[in-house]
Amino acid sequence: MIRITGVSAPLSYDEAWLRKSAAKKLHISEKDIQGLEVFRRSVDARKKDRVHFTMTVDVVMDKEKTVVSRLRDPNVQSVLPYRYQLPAGAVLPRRPVVIGLGPGGLFAGLILAQAGLRPLVIERGEPVDRRTRSVRQFWEQGRLDPDSNVQFGEGGAGTFSDGKLNTGTKDPRARKVLQELVAAGAPGEILWQAKPHVGTDRLPQAVRNIRQTICEWGGEVRFETQCVGLLHKEGQLTGVRIRCHGQEEEISTRHVVLAVGHSARDTFSMLQEMKIPMEPKAFSIGARIEHRQAWLDRAQYGAAAGHPALGAADYHLAVHLPNGRGVYSFCMCPGGTVVAAASEENTVVTNGMSCFARDGENCNAALLVGVEPADFGVPGPLGGVEFQRKWEKAAYALSGSYAAPVQRVEDFLQGRKSTRWGEVTPTYRPGAVPENLNRCLPEFVTESMRQGIRLLDGKLHGFAMGDALLTGVETRSSSPVRILRDDSLQCPMLRGLYPCGEGAGYAGGIVSAAVDGIRCAEQILLDSARKK
């Protein structure tokens, strides 16, 4: 297969245009092309009067090596199609256990099942369909289920987001993740989009289908089941203690993938009591900033805004302040809504989500400031958890309910409480209360956000518009702890325990967490092969 990079294509291109362009680039006849597909496509909007696509295209033809060697063009290379290969020869006397059914646990369970090891996967929350009803109930009625919510349940926290799959990881296993998602019903274009996304409306189907695949391969999935203890002897894991509807049970195993997610605070406390080595980790806090999507489309695409090939525009912004802190956008949701994401009673936590079509009136993103363990004010590995909880409770106290404090950007920059909305109407449910975010965020964070908003407006004009909204608080950008592991991906003090994914401090999004789940599963397979 020949891979052509750097192809510039008009917004109105079609397959005929691609074939003609590829043939011209390769100096061959179009009839010599046996197959052609887009491998990667991104939008180049640096020049607003010439918005276009930049593409990588794969071509199948005879005598590929001859053509490549003749051209001697760095943008034309021979490549092999990606094929994931399972480590061979895995045999375990007792089935492995996966704790958590977010991206890390989902893909760890899938790989272990495909290898024939019949994993047991436990998830404290509900199956995705019932979980969706519980989440809707919280958003509409303010009734929170602490065990099944935006953070906990089948699919993990990413299920109620944009389903964004763009990642900084260069690990080739990311291709395996995308392929499995497509096989499970996700849109096929995620295989070639530079910034792929599934959407909150489509991700549940893919998650459900992957879980069913795990079961078809001999695995077992138990919902509303929580790990409440790890059994061990002489530094070796020997089992787990689980609880389901008040009944406890011990499961014998020597391999556990611990993929509990970044909000499993009770699990972190259990691990601390067991003296499992952990350390506090830097993360970020702030608020959701919300604009009109129509403004962003015009700002990013100029006259091309609204072209059906482009869809809703997005952004990624960052600035480094003189005070040494960074301010940046995160988890940007075009055409989306700001949602309630609390997992503990009497707290307010925000997140963002959008459906596949991204056709909502507003866009939103987290506007975050980095915080370090020195900022937490509480010593020990769980200092970051207490820091998060403090500001989540402060946000709840402002309204006395799960309604979120919201402030117009103009008011925020002037340091005054908001009393009204302007051009932008808040999308947050179960409600928004005009407030002053200085009352529910640390002063160093709000001051950094004020500086950051003004500077970011220089990068994206209109970002600091007065009627844009800030909804607080966003505290769950990543895990506040890291559960230590060695080169074998195991806990150094408890062999057989594999801390995994975002909650353990080793990932930052759906794809990177899924990749880490695959890596942990592979280590179990390799370990079992060595002990045969």
Secondary structure, DSSP 8 states (H G I E B T S, - for coil): -EEEEEEEE-TT--HHHHHHHHHHHHTS-GGG--EEEEEEEEEE-SSTTS-EEEEEEEEE-SSHHHHHHHH--TTEEE---------S----SS--EEE--SHHHHHHHHHHHHTT---EEEESS--HHHHHHHHHHHHHH----TTSSSSSSTT-GGGGS--B---S---THHHHHHHHHHHTT--GGGGTBSS-B--TTTHHHHHHHHHHHHHHTT-EEEESEEEEEEEEETTEEEEEEEEETTEEEEEE-S-EEE---TT-HHHHHHHHHTT--EEE--EEEEEEEEEEHHHHHHHHHGGGTT-TTT-S-----EEE-TTS-EEEEEEEETT-EEEE---STT---EEEE--TT---SEEEEEEEEEE-GGGTSS-STTHHHHHHHHHHHHHHHHHTSS-EEEEEHHHHHHT-------SS----BS-EEE--GGGSS-HHHHHHHHHHHHHHHHHSTTTT-TT-EEEEEE--SS-SEEE---TTSSBTTBBTEEE-TTTTTS--SHHHHHHHHHHHHHHHHHHHHHT-
